Amino acid sequence: TIYAWSEILDKMEIPGRNDIGALRVRTVATKDQPCHDFPYRDADGNYDPAVVLDFDYTVLMPRRMAATTTSG
């Protein structure tokens, strides 16, 4: 069984765009080890033996648009 967990590493604005932004994400997958304790690396920096994937990537996401109100 493959288990996985993800974390957001950073968020970035896209120059010239206010409708989208970017998130840097890390996804770590393990084989036959649930991820409730977030297995990754040990104190020496070595991967946990169950880790089969360490994927660092950036995704574009729509940004929330501020609500506008009109008076009148």
C-alpha positions in Angstrom: 0.0 0.0 0.0 1.3 3.5 -0.9 0.5 6.3 1.6 1.3 10.0 1.0 1.3 13.3 2.7 1.8 16.8 1.4 2.9 20.1 2.9 2.9 23.7 1.5 6.5 25.0 1.5 5.9 28.5 0.1 3.4 30.8 -1.6 4.2 33.2 -4.3 2.6 36.0 -6.2 2.7 36.0 -10.0 4.0 39.4 -11.2 1.4 41.2 -13.2 -1.4 38.8 -12.2 -3.9 39.3 -9.4 -6.2 36.4 -10.3 -3.7 33.5 -9.7 -0.9 32.7 -7.3 1.5 29.8 -6.9 2.1 27.3 -4.1 5.2 25.3 -3.7 4.3 21.8 -2.5 6.2 18.8 -1.3 4.6 15.4 -1.5 6.2 12.4 0.3 5.0 8.9 -0.3 5.8 5.8 1.6 5.3 2.1 1.0 3.5 0.0 3.6 3.9 2.7 6.2 1.0 5.0 7.2 1.9 8.7 7.2 0.3 9.8 10.5 3.7 10.6 11.9 5.0 12.2 8.6 7.9 10.0 7.9 10.6 11.7 5.8 14.2 12.0 7.0 16.1 11.0 10.1 18.4 13.2 12.2 21.3 12.5 9.9 19.3 13.6 6.8 18.8 10.1 5.4 15.5 9.1 4.0 13.2 6.9 6.1 13.5 3.4 4.5 9.8 3.5 3.6 10.0 6.7 1.5 9.5 5.9 -2.2 8.8 9.5 -3.4 9.9 13.0 -2.5 8.3 15.3 -5.0 8.8 19.1 -4.8 6.6 21.0 -7.2 4.8 24.3 -7.9 1.1 24.6 -8.7 -0.9 27.6 -9.9 -4.1 28.3 -8.0 -6.9 30.8 -8.5 -6.8 33.6 -5.9 -9.8 34.8 -3.9 -11.2 37.9 -5.3 -12.1 40.6 -2.8 -15.8 41.2 -2.6 -16.9 44.5 -4.0 -19.8 46.4 -2.7 -21.8 49.1 -4.3 -23.7 51.8 -2.5 -26.8 53.4 -3.7 
